[in-house]
Each structure stands twice: as structure tokens, then as C-alpha cells.
Amino acid sequence: MKDLEFYIFENELWCISSDKKNKRISENDTEIINEILSIVREQYPNAYNALSECYIKSSKNVPYYQYLMARRFAKCNFGNLDSTVEDINNNGKVNFEHVQCPLRGECKYEDIICNPQFNSSLSDAEMRVMKLVYDGKSNDDIADSLYLSPHTVKNHIKSVYRKLCIHEKSEFIQYAHNNNLFND
């Protein structure tokens, strides 16, 4: 996969690749569309399911159906043209943008398709603990607020670090930020 920067121009999806070529994406651009949908399916399954639901009427025309899904995901998460960091890098890492949307606050897919929750292998209990870690709380404060023993909090943190192959809090903060783990 190449580094990709997406933007919307005149309601069409456009892409700038790492070689600086500017291209309007259509249903015939199956390679890029499949790359986007693969990432969405694996990393943001709730968004993928919602997109599938939105465009089910077009599902008999598979290339168009997939194009509509990819375009909507890009419109909701990468709609602005910027040069700070690519929207999807060559490792498949996604960098979301806060896109101005006239339906913000009204759309039933807000925080599902736009600003989606990353699919992680962390349990609900681990996520509750790590949200407080992310918010800068101490282990004792986390234990108090979640009615857990400090030992249980430490075990959850160790388990998360092991699952994510990280070793310290700063790595977790970066991981959570990069993967939109807590929808900040």
C-alpha cells in the first residue's frame, strides 16, 4: 500500500498518492477501494457494518457498492486536503481528521462511521482501566474510581501492554491516540 491523502472536491472522492499524483476515485479504482475497505473491515468493524447497511440497496452492483462505502468513510474521516500527514500510510495506519459535517450531532452514524471506534482485542474491563490511564489518572485513583484493588489495576495494565506489545504508558498513549481508541 502507498501513502494516501484523500479529499472531497465537488462531492467526489480524490486521492493524492505518495508519488504526488492526483486522481479522482471511481468505482473502477478497485485496488484503492479494496485497501480502504480492508482497513475498515479489520480495524473498524462497526463502521464497516454501518456502511454495509447504508448502501445495501446498491449491493448487487458490487464495484459501485464498495465505492459508495469507501467514499462515505473517506468523506466522514478524511474530507479535508491537508499536508501534515497522509490519511492512510503505507503500513495501513489511519490518521483521522475532524471533518466539518452539516449533520454533526444529528447523524445516527456519528462515532460509528465518522470518528469510528478502533477494534481492539482489549476486554471491556481493560478498556475502562486504560481510558483512565489515558486520561492521566494514577493507579490508585483508577482503583478508587472503578472499585478495584490496586493489584487488579496493575494486572489489567500489564495485560494490555502484553496484548499490544508495548512497554510503557507513553507507548499506550500514542497507540490510543493513533488508533482513535477513545474517540477524543
Secondary structure, DSSP 4 states (H G I P E B T S, - for coil): ---EEEEEETTEEEEEETT--EEE--TT-HHHHHHHHHHHHHH-HHHHHHHHHHTGGGTTSHHHHHHHHHHHHHHHHS-S--SSS-SB-TT--B-------TTTTT-TTBTTTBSPPP--S--HHHHHHHHHHHTT--HHHHHHHHT--HHHHHHHHHHHHHHHT--SHHHHHHHHHHTTTT--
